[in-house]
């Protein structure tokens, strides 16, 4: 299963990505460090292609909006 972890290179995200991969999942660490910037949201669209699950472990809001609002903009 493809699982995108927004903030996947941070303290919590990197541990989550490692565990998911250990359990056989295709875990994508989405962060600016891996070339996936969630702001603006359109840059996140490619990383989300084919994903079954998206987990947001960032500690920031996107332009004053929550992650759920950003994801609705990508896939209304």
Buried (B, 14 or more C-beta within 10 A) or exposed (E): EBBBBBBBBBEBBBEBBEEBEEEEBEBBBBBEEEEBBBBEBEBBEEBBEEBEEBBBBBEEEBEEEEBEEBBEBBEE
